[in-house]
Amino acid sequence: MPSEIIIPGFIVILIIMVAAIAVIGMILYASSVLNTALNEYVANTVRRIGVIEITNASVIAYTGTIEFNVTILNKGGEPLYDMTSTDIIVQYFTISNNVNTLYLKYSVNWEPVAVYLTNNYSLPYTSKPIVETGECLLIKGWFGTQDIDVSKPLKIIVISQYGAKDVRWAIIGS
């Protein structure tokens, strides 16, 4: 008689355990799929918001000073306006063939000069301090150095307020 109660009870407990394991597995799988989808959404949103492109870069070397102009096209979905959160980094080759990296400070080593609405029409940055999608920002920068090898290119890295980054190598004197 006890086997008549124990065996069906064991089978019911076994079925409940298998069902619980299946439910836990489905919950873990659903959370994994949801996490992947959420990560892709965040990555796509960041890419859409903060896309910039350096369309032009020119560098001129003077004795002890390098000056450069960089034109940045805002290809993202949001305007560029917070220049204090924008970073410009310059890398150059020294005379001894080492690579030197400089972080340039806003308003100390670089400043926005103009916003180009079309190829031929621009406004001073002071009168239009917001760069909308499809507009270009002209930045003028400068830094002092005595050890730059002017026969080699200079690397300009611009990182926007949204974390979008673009890089351009420029020949000194161009």
trRosetta pair geometry for C-beta under 8 A, 3 or more apart (Angstrom, degrees):
i j d omega theta_ij theta_ji phi_ij phi_ji
1 4 5.6 -47 -157 22 43 114
1 5 7.2 26 153 -6 68 102
2 5 5.9 -62 -157 42 44 104
2 6 5.6 36 152 -20 78 114
3 6 5.6 -56 -128 43 35 108
3 7 5.7 33 174 -20 71 109
4 7 7.0 -44 -130 33 16 104
4 8 7.3 4 167 1 50 110
5 8 6.8 -67 -152 45 26 98
5 9 6.0 23 157 -18 64 119
6 9 5.7 -64 -145 42 26 112
6 10 6.0 29 158 -23 66 108
7 10 5.7 -52 -144 34 28 112
7 11 6.5 28 155 -18 62 105
8 11 5.5 -53 -147 37 35 113
8 12 6.3 37 154 -20 67 104
9 12 5.7 -53 -147 36 32 111
9 13 6.3 30 154 -16 65 106
10 13 5.8 -54 -146 38 31 110
10 14 6.2 34 153 -21 64 108
11 14 5.5 -54 -146 37 30 114
11 15 6.4 32 154 -19 64 104
12 15 5.8 -52 -147 36 31 111
12 16 6.4 31 153 -18 64 106
13 16 5.7 -54 -148 38 32 112
13 17 6.3 32 153 -19 65 106
14 17 5.8 -54 -147 36 30 110
14 18 6.4 29 155 -17 64 105
15 18 5.8 -53 -146 37 31 110
15 19 6.3 31 154 -18 64 108
16 19 5.7 -55 -146 39 30 112
16 20 6.3 32 154 -21 64 106
17 20 5.6 -52 -145 36 32 112
17 21 6.3 31 155 -18 65 105
18 21 5.8 -54 -148 37 31 111
18 22 6.3 32 152 -20 64 106
19 22 5.6 -54 -147 36 31 112
19 23 6.4 31 154 -19 65 105
20 23 5.8 -53 -147 36 31 110
20 24 6.3 31 154 -18 65 106
21 24 5.7 -53 -146 38 31 111
21 25 6.3 35 153 -21 64 106
22 25 5.6 -54 -148 36 30 114
22 26 6.5 31 154 -18 64 104
23 26 5.8 -53 -148 36 32 110
23 27 6.4 33 153 -19 65 106
24 27 5.7 -54 -148 36 32 112
24 28 6.4 31 154 -17 65 106
25 28 5.8 -55 -146 38 30 109
25 29 6.2 29 156 -17 65 107
26 29 5.7 -54 -144 39 31 110
26 30 6.1 30 157 -18 66 108
27 30 5.8 -54 -144 38 29 110
27 31 6.3 26 157 -17 63 107
28 31 5.9 -55 -145 38 29 108
28 32 6.4 32 154 -21 63 107
29 32 5.7 -56 -150 35 31 113
29 33 6.4 29 154 -16 66 105
30 33 5.8 -53 -146 38 32 109
30 34 6.2 32 154 -18 65 109
31 34 5.5 -54 -143 40 32 113
31 35 6.1 37 155 -23 65 105
32 35 5.8 -52 -145 34 28 112
32 36 6.5 29 155 -17 62 105
33 36 5.8 -55 -150 37 31 111
33 37 6.3 28 154 -17 65 108
34 37 5.8 -56 -146 39 30 110
34 38 6.2 30 156 -19 65 108
35 38 5.8 -56 -145 37 29 111
35 39 6.4 30 156 -19 64 106
36 39 5.9 -55 -148 36 29 110
36 40 6.5 27 155 -16 64 107
37 40 5.8 -56 -149 38 31 110
37 41 6.3 34 153 -22 65 106
38 41 5.6 -52 -147 34 32 114
38 42 6.4 31 156 -18 65 104
39 42 5.9 -54 -147 36 31 109
39 43 6.3 29 156 -16 65 108
40 43 5.8 -56 -145 40 31 110
40 44 6.2 29 157 -17 66 108
41 44 5.9 -58 -146 39 27 108
41 45 6.2 28 155 -21 64 108
42 45 5.7 -55 -146 36 30 112
42 46 6.4 29 156 -18 64 105
43 46 5.9 -54 -148 36 30 109
43 47 6.4 29 154 -18 64 107
44 47 5.7 -54 -146 38 32 111
44 48 6.2 31 155 -20 66 107
45 48 5.8 -56 -147 37 30 110
45 49 6.2 27 157 -19 65 109
46 49 5.9 -56 -143 36 29 109
46 50 6.3 -29 178 29 64 107
46 162 7.1 166 -160 165 74 106
46 163 7.1 -28 -170 69 115 122
47 50 7.4 -90 -138 56 17 71
47 51 6.5 38 176 -65 60 105
48 51 7.2 -42 -146 -17 17 112
48 76 6.6 106 148 -154 39 77
48 77 4.9 13 152 -8 89 127
49 76 5.3 22 147 -176 28 124
49 77 5.4 -62 -103 51 42 97
49 78 4.8 10 -158 5 81 119
49 162 5.2 -163 119 -150 105 150
49 164 7.9 -159 96 -42 71 120
50 76 4.8 1 -102 -100 13 155
50 78 7.1 -24 -69 48 62 109
50 160 5.4 -173 -161 78 105 130
50 161 7.6 -141 -118 74 121 60
50 162 2.8 -155 -86 98 134 135
50 163 5.9 82 109 56 165 65
50 164 3.5 -168 142 -30 96 114
51 74 7.8 105 84 -174 64 48
51 75 4.1 -64 108 86 108 97
51 76 4.2 152 31 -70 68 77
51 164 5.5 -161 -96 -140 23 151
52 72 5.3 -9 -174 -174 117 108
52 73 6.8 150 -163 75 60 52
52 74 6.1 -31 -107 -107 79 48
52 75 6.5 165 -103 23 22 86
52 76 6.8 -31 -52 -18 63 107
52 80 7.4 58 -89 -69 120 140
52 158 6.5 -92 113 106 142 116
52 160 5.0 144 -23 -43 138 128
52 164 4.9 134 8 112 91 124
52 165 7.7 -9 54 -120 107 3
52 166 5.3 -121 99 -7 88 122
53 72 7.1 147 74 -159 39 59
53 73 4.5 -16 62 56 95 105
53 75 5.6 49 -7 -16 107 127
53 166 5.5 149 -123 -105 33 160
54 57 5.8 12 167 -45 123 111
54 70 5.9 -51 -139 -167 108 103
54 71 7.0 113 -162 75 59 54
54 72 5.8 -36 -98 -100 58 69
54 73 7.8 -173 -85 15 9 80
54 156 6.9 145 -131 94 160 112
54 158 6.1 136 -69 20 111 127
54 166 4.7 -179 -10 119 91 125
54 167 7.3 -109 16 90 137 9
54 168 4.1 -113 102 -29 145 130
55 71 4.9 -55 63 100 94 106
55 72 7.2 154 9 -115 84 16
55 73 4.9 71 -34 -24 120 111
55 136 6.5 -61 30 -122 137 127
56 69 7.4 -13 117 113 100 95
56 70 7.2 165 90 -153 61 38
56 71 4.1 30 47 31 98 118
57 68 6.6 -1 -171 -176 86 113
57 69 7.1 175 -147 88 42 56
57 70 5.0 4 -107 -108 85 76
57 71 7.5 -139 -63 23 51 69
57 156 5.4 -174 -141 34 146 143
57 168 4.4 152 -6 112 144 138
57 170 4.1 -113 115 -72 111 130
58 68 6.5 170 87 -152 48 66
58 69 5.0 6 52 50 95 96
58 170 6.4 -173 -108 -162 17 136
58 174 5.6 -125 -134 110 78 64
59 66 6.3 -11 -168 -174 102 103
59 67 7.3 157 -155 86 53 46
59 68 4.5 -18 -101 -99 73 97
59 154 5.3 113 -91 40 170 135
59 170 4.7 128 -11 116 113 125
59 171 7.2 -167 46 93 109 33
59 172 4.8 -66 105 -113 119 57
59 173 7.1 -11 90 -3 78 32
59 174 6.7 34 42 50 73 72
60 66 7.4 157 81 -159 46 56
60 67 5.0 -12 61 64 95 95
60 68 7.4 176 20 -81 65 47
60 172 7.5 121 -116 -169 14 70
60 173 6.6 77 -117 -104 55 35
61 65 7.7 155 -160 89 50 50
61 66 5.5 -24 -106 -106 68 76
61 148 6.9 -151 -123 93 127 134
61 150 4.9 -84 7 -114 171 125
61 172 5.1 32 -30 178 116 120
61 173 6.6 -39 16 -61 97 76
62 65 4.5 -6 67 65 105 95
62 66 7.5 -172 29 -81 71 28
62 67 6.9 38 -2 -4 109 103
64 144 5.7 -4 160 -152 84 91
64 145 7.1 174 -163 67 45 33
64 146 5.8 -7 -114 -85 75 75
65 142 6.1 -1 -175 -170 104 106
65 143 7.4 168 -150 88 63 30
65 144 5.4 -38 -97 -102 68 66
65 145 7.7 122 -105 28 22 62
66 90 7.9 159 96 172 141 159
66 92 7.7 -160 -59 -65 171 161
66 142 6.7 167 87 -149 53 56
66 143 5.7 -9 56 59 97 76
66 144 7.8 172 16 -98 74 18
66 145 6.1 3 -9 28 112 110
66 148 6.4 58 -57 -9 130 171
66 154 7.2 149 -172 -103 148 163
66 172 7.4 -71 -133 -127 111 114
67 140 7.3 -11 -171 -173 97 88
67 141 7.1 161 -156 89 52 49
67 142 4.7 -15 -103 -98 71 92
68 90 7.8 159 12 -105 152 131
68 140 7.6 164 87 -155 47 46
68 141 5.0 -13 61 63 91 96
68 142 7.4 174 19 -76 67 45
68 154 7.4 -128 -82 98 140 142
68 156 6.5 -172 149 -84 157 139
68 170 6.9 121 -137 73 121 159
69 113 7.9 -39 -132 15 98 144
69 138 6.4 -13 -169 -168 101 94
69 139 7.0 154 -157 81 50 52
69 140 5.6 -19 -101 -102 76 67
69 141 7.7 171 -83 21 29 73
70 88 7.6 173 27 -128 155 128
70 138 7.5 154 81 -155 44 47
70 139 4.7 -14 61 60 93 104
70 141 6.9 16 2 3 108 116
70 156 5.8 -157 -89 147 134 153
70 158 6.5 165 148 -56 151 134
70 168 7.3 156 -131 48 105 136
71 116 7.3 7 -149 7 115 137
71 136 5.2 7 -178 178 99 124
71 137 7.1 161 -154 78 52 42
71 138 5.4 -20 -100 -98 78 68
71 139 7.7 -178 -81 19 29 73
72 80 7.7 -9 112 26 128 173
72 131 7.7 38 93 165 102 166
72 136 6.5 154 76 -157 41 68
72 137 4.8 -15 58 57 98 94
72 139 6.7 34 -6 -8 110 114
72 158 5.9 -121 -94 126 130 166
72 160 8.0 152 175 -79 146 103
72 166 7.4 153 -130 50 94 134
73 134 7.7 -17 -169 -147 92 23
73 135 7.8 176 -144 97 58 27
73 136 5.1 -34 -91 -97 64 85
74 79 7.0 20 180 -137 162 44
74 80 5.2 -144 -97 -7 128 112
74 131 4.9 151 -29 132 140 106
74 132 6.7 175 80 110 143 24
74 133 5.5 -116 116 -110 104 36
74 134 6.9 -40 76 15 86 25
74 135 5.8 9 33 60 113 70
74 136 7.5 -166 4 -91 75 32
74 137 7.1 66 -36 -12 100 103
75 133 7.1 54 -152 -150 18 82
75 134 7.8 76 -104 -71 47 44
76 80 7.9 101 46 -51 120 89
76 133 6.5 -122 80 -102 46 94
76 160 7.7 -158 -5 91 146 168
76 162 6.7 137 -143 40 172 159
76 164 6.5 -147 -59 -30 133 161
77 133 6.4 -1 -125 -80 25 137
78 133 7.7 87 32 -57 11 99
78 162 6.9 125 65 -66 127 141
79 130 4.8 9 168 -178 143 99
79 131 5.9 152 -165 73 81 47
79 132 5.0 -38 -101 -98 101 50
79 133 7.2 -94 -81 -29 60 65
80 83 7.9 70 156 -73 96 68
80 86 7.4 51 -169 -76 114 132
80 130 7.4 152 75 -162 49 51
80 131 4.1 -10 56 58 99 111
80 137 6.5 -81 83 -30 138 146
80 160 5.9 -92 -115 -148 115 117
80 161 6.5 150 -142 16 75 110
81 129 6.3 76 -146 132 82 84
81 130 4.6 -12 -93 -111 107 76
81 131 7.1 -169 -67 22 57 70
81 161 7.5 -41 55 8 55 157
82 85 4.3 14 127 27 116 114
82 86 6.9 152 102 -28 66 86
82 161 4.2 91 66 -103 108 150
83 86 5.0 -48 -148 23 47 120
83 106 5.6 142 138 -142 92 138
83 112 5.7 -113 -102 -18 147 122
83 129 7.9 -92 -15 -167 117 99
83 161 7.9 -77 -72 -55 20 113
84 106 5.4 -148 -112 66 50 160
85 161 4.0 69 94 -119 118 88
86 106 6.9 100 65 -80 84 125
86 158 7.1 -6 180 -170 104 87
86 159 6.8 169 -160 86 57 58
86 160 5.7 -25 -115 -135 94 39
86 161 5.6 -53 -64 -50 75 74
87 103 7.0 -44 -163 -152 104 95
87 157 7.8 -13 115 112 95 93
87 158 7.4 158 86 -156 57 41
87 159 4.2 2 55 54 102 108
88 103 7.9 126 83 -163 52 51
88 104 4.5 -33 87 58 101 116
88 109 7.5 -147 77 101 120 110
88 110 5.3 22 39 17 154 162
88 139 7.2 -175 -80 147 146 152
88 141 6.2 -134 132 -96 158 152
88 156 7.0 -21 -164 -167 96 89
88 157 7.0 150 -158 81 45 59
88 158 5.6 -10 -104 -104 76 70
88 159 7.8 -161 -71 23 34 72
89 101 6.5 -3 -180 -170 106 96
89 102 7.0 165 -158 84 59 48
89 103 5.6 -28 -106 -104 83 60
89 104 7.0 -171 -92 10 28 83
89 156 7.8 146 80 -161 50 42
89 157 4.2 -14 61 61 96 113
89 159 7.5 34 -1 -6 104 107
90 101 7.3 160 85 -153 47 48
90 102 4.8 -9 60 58 95 99
90 104 6.2 57 -7 -32 106 116
90 141 7.7 178 -55 130 130 144
90 143 6.6 -163 42 18 152 148
90 154 6.3 -9 -167 175 100 107
90 155 6.9 147 -161 81 48 60
90 156 5.8 -14 -105 -104 76 63
90 157 7.4 -160 -73 22 30 78
91 99 5.7 7 -177 -178 106 104
91 100 6.9 166 -151 82 57 45
91 101 4.9 -17 -99 -99 85 74
91 102 7.7 179 -79 20 38 67
91 154 7.2 162 82 -168 49 60
91 155 4.1 -6 58 58 99 114
91 157 7.3 47 -6 -13 100 111
92 99 7.3 162 82 -151 25 61
92 100 5.6 -19 63 58 76 94
92 102 7.9 0 11 4 101 107
92 145 7.3 117 67 109 146 176
92 148 5.1 -17 139 -130 142 102
92 149 7.4 174 160 39 94 72
92 152 7.4 132 -169 92 73 104
92 154 4.6 -16 -97 -120 98 86
92 155 7.2 -164 -69 24 50 72
93 97 6.3 -13 -171 -134 108 42
93 98 7.2 149 -154 75 59 33
93 99 6.1 -40 -96 -97 58 61
93 100 7.7 138 -122 14 10 83
93 148 7.3 90 77 -157 53 62
93 149 4.5 -44 104 43 99 119
93 152 4.1 -1 39 82 138 150
94 97 6.8 -66 71 7 73 13
94 98 4.7 1 33 55 119 84
94 99 7.5 -152 -2 -81 85 13
94 100 5.4 84 -51 -24 103 115
94 147 4.5 -1 -147 140 100 108
94 148 6.6 -74 -114 -101 48 31
94 149 6.1 80 139 -20 14 96
95 147 5.3 -108 6 -166 98 73
95 148 7.5 56 -41 87 77 12
95 149 5.2 149 -87 -73 44 87
96 147 7.4 -23 6 -174 91 118
97 149 7.3 35 -82 -35 51 155
100 145 7.5 144 95 -134 154 138
100 147 7.2 105 -32 88 153 114
100 148 7.8 -101 43 -92 133 74
102 109 7.9 -156 144 -162 120 165
102 143 5.8 110 132 -172 161 166
102 145 7.9 -115 -47 -68 147 122
104 108 7.6 -167 180 80 68 89
104 109 3.7 -125 -161 98 94 137
104 110 5.1 65 138 -11 131 113
104 141 5.9 24 172 -156 163 127
104 143 6.1 -107 -102 -64 107 124
105 108 3.9 16 86 44 112 123
105 109 5.2 100 46 12 63 101
105 110 7.7 167 83 25 35 80
106 109 7.8 -43 -61 49 13 74
106 110 6.4 -55 -114 71 45 84
106 111 7.3 96 -168 -93 66 58
107 110 7.8 -33 -33 74 22 46
107 111 5.8 65 -100 -88 50 99
109 141 5.8 28 144 -159 78 91
109 142 6.2 -142 -160 69 63 56
109 143 5.3 19 -147 -78 119 89
110 139 5.7 22 179 173 115 109
110 140 6.7 174 -149 91 69 43
110 141 3.5 -19 -98 -101 101 93
110 142 7.3 161 -79 18 60 56
111 125 7.8 -174 153 60 85 153
111 139 7.1 174 88 -152 28 72
111 140 6.1 -13 60 60 76 87
111 141 7.8 158 15 -84 50 57
112 115 7.8 23 169 -58 120 79
112 125 4.1 143 120 -123 103 163
112 129 7.6 115 85 -133 144 72
112 137 5.7 -48 -138 -175 112 111
112 138 7.2 110 -163 78 65 52
112 139 5.5 -47 -101 -99 55 75
113 124 7.4 -75 164 -143 53 66
113 125 5.8 139 109 -11 10 119
113 138 4.7 -54 61 101 104 101
113 139 6.7 159 2 -114 88 20
113 140 4.9 65 -46 -10 127 107
114 122 4.3 39 164 163 126 132
114 123 6.6 158 -158 78 81 34
114 124 5.8 -61 -104 -113 75 35
114 125 5.8 -112 -82 -37 19 80
114 137 7.6 167 88 -154 45 47
114 138 4.5 14 53 40 86 120
115 122 6.2 160 79 -158 39 82
115 123 5.3 -15 59 59 93 87
115 124 8.0 24 16 108 79 13
115 125 5.9 115 -28 -96 88 64
115 128 4.7 -99 39 96 141 118
115 130 7.8 28 -101 76 161 38
115 131 5.5 -158 -126 -97 113 81
115 135 5.6 13 -179 163 98 128
115 136 7.2 154 -162 81 51 49
115 137 5.8 -21 -106 -101 69 66
115 138 7.6 -143 -71 15 24 80
116 119 7.0 29 176 -111 128 21
116 121 7.1 121 -157 82 66 48
116 122 4.5 -43 -95 -93 62 98
116 135 6.3 165 78 -169 57 74
116 136 4.0 -5 52 60 113 103
116 137 7.6 -144 16 -64 81 20
116 138 6.7 84 -27 -30 102 100
117 121 5.1 -38 58 97 101 102
117 122 6.8 171 8 -102 74 38
117 123 6.8 51 -26 -6 109 99
117 135 5.9 -28 -107 -119 45 104
118 121 4.7 44 44 34 97 97
122 138 7.1 7 -145 -1 150 127
123 127 5.3 -104 167 80 110 111
123 128 4.3 67 96 7 134 129
124 127 4.9 78 67 12 89 99
124 128 7.3 132 78 23 46 81
125 128 6.7 -86 -137 69 30 65
125 129 5.9 65 170 -100 74 64
125 137 7.3 61 -100 -147 114 92
125 138 7.9 -133 -50 60 111 78
126 129 6.9 11 -131 -62 21 97
131 135 5.0 -150 -163 90 73 114
131 136 7.5 -63 -151 130 120 7
131 137 4.7 -53 -91 -57 150 112
132 135 5.0 77 57 3 70 123
139 158 7.7 149 28 -108 157 133
145 148 4.7 76 111 -30 131 107
148 154 7.7 0 -158 -89 127 113
148 172 7.6 137 146 -88 125 160
149 152 4.8 37 101 18 110 109
150 172 4.7 -116 -155 98 74 147
150 173 7.0 79 175 -34 107 108
151 172 7.8 -56 -44 50 11 117
152 172 7.7 42 73 5 39 115
153 169 4.5 43 145 177 143 103
153 170 6.0 155 -161 74 95 30
153 171 5.3 -58 -101 -87 88 50
153 172 7.0 179 -123 -16 37 76
154 169 7.2 151 74 -156 35 60
154 170 5.4 -27 62 64 87 86
154 172 5.8 83 -16 -63 112 93
155 167 6.4 -9 -171 -169 99 103
155 168 7.5 161 -152 84 54 37
155 169 5.4 -31 -97 -98 70 71
155 170 7.9 159 -93 17 23 72
156 167 7.2 158 82 -155 50 53
156 168 5.3 -14 59 63 98 86
156 169 7.8 166 17 -94 72 22
156 170 6.2 22 -4 -1 114 117
157 165 6.6 -7 -173 -165 94 105
157 166 7.7 174 -149 88 53 39
157 167 5.1 -14 -102 -104 76 83
158 165 7.0 162 85 -148 50 55
158 166 5.6 -7 58 58 95 82
158 167 7.9 -176 22 -81 66 38
159 163 6.6 -16 -176 -144 100 34
159 164 7.1 163 -154 80 55 39
159 165 4.7 -16 -101 -97 79 87
160 163 6.9 -42 70 27 75 19
160 164 4.5 7 32 53 117 91
160 165 7.6 -144 8 -70 74 40
170 174 6.4 -150 -179 64 85 111
171 174 4.3 65 74 -6 97 130
